[in-house]
Amino acid sequence: MDVFLLIIKRLKTGCQWRELSLKEYFLKEKVSWQSIYYYFNKWSKDGSFKKVWIHLLIKK
């Protein structure tokens, strides 16, 4: 879930991927901005991100 929240934050703020505040979301794990971008790219290409986004919009 934290990966998704960071992707949303990046899209909302328009910041660079490398400027994401990973320490706020991952206190114990070592996560890089590249891994967040990897999941965004993967989910965008296979349509998963769009499906989740639409589901969240409908749910609200």
C-alpha positions as CSV (number, residue, x, y, z in Angstrom):
1,M,0.0,0.0,0.0
2,D,2.9,2.4,0.8
3,V,4.2,2.0,-2.8
4,F,0.8,3.0,-4.2
5,L,0.6,6.0,-1.8
6,L,4.1,7.2,-2.9
7,I,3.1,6.9,-6.6
8,I,0.0,9.0,-5.9
9,K,2.1,11.5,-4.0
10,R,4.5,11.8,-6.9
11,L,1.7,12.3,-9.4
12,K,0.1,14.9,-7.1
13,T,3.2,16.9,-6.4
14,G,5.0,16.4,-9.7
15,C,8.3,16.0,-7.9
16,Q,11.1,13.9,-9.4
17,W,11.1,10.2,-8.6
18,R,14.4,10.5,-6.7
19,E,12.9,13.3,-4.5
20,L,10.2,11.0,-3.0
21,S,10.3,11.0,0.8
22,L,10.8,7.3,1.3
23,K,11.8,7.5,4.9
24,E,8.3,8.7,5.8
25,Y,6.7,5.5,4.4
26,F,9.4,2.9,4.9
27,L,10.9,3.1,8.4
28,K,12.4,-0.4,8.6
29,E,12.8,-1.4,5.0
30,K,15.4,-0.1,2.6
31,V,13.5,1.0,-0.5
32,S,14.8,3.0,-3.4
33,W,13.0,5.4,-5.7
34,Q,13.9,3.1,-8.6
35,S,11.7,0.3,-7.0
36,I,8.8,2.7,-6.7
37,Y,9.2,3.7,-10.3
38,Y,9.5,0.1,-11.3
39,Y,6.1,-0.7,-9.9
40,F,4.5,2.4,-11.4
41,N,5.9,1.5,-14.8
42,K,4.9,-2.1,-14.5
43,W,1.4,-1.4,-13.2
44,S,0.9,1.3,-15.9
45,K,1.8,-1.0,-18.7
46,D,-0.4,-3.9,-17.6
47,G,-3.4,-1.7,-16.7
48,S,-3.4,-2.5,-13.0
49,F,-2.8,1.1,-11.9
50,K,-5.7,2.4,-14.0
51,K,-8.1,-0.3,-12.7
52,V,-7.2,0.5,-9.0
53,W,-7.5,4.2,-9.7
54,I,-10.9,3.9,-11.3
55,H,-12.1,1.6,-8.5
56,L,-11.0,4.1,-5.9
57,L,-12.8,6.9,-7.7
58,I,-16.0,4.9,-7.9
59,K,-15.8,3.9,-4.3
60,K,-15.6,7.5,-3.1
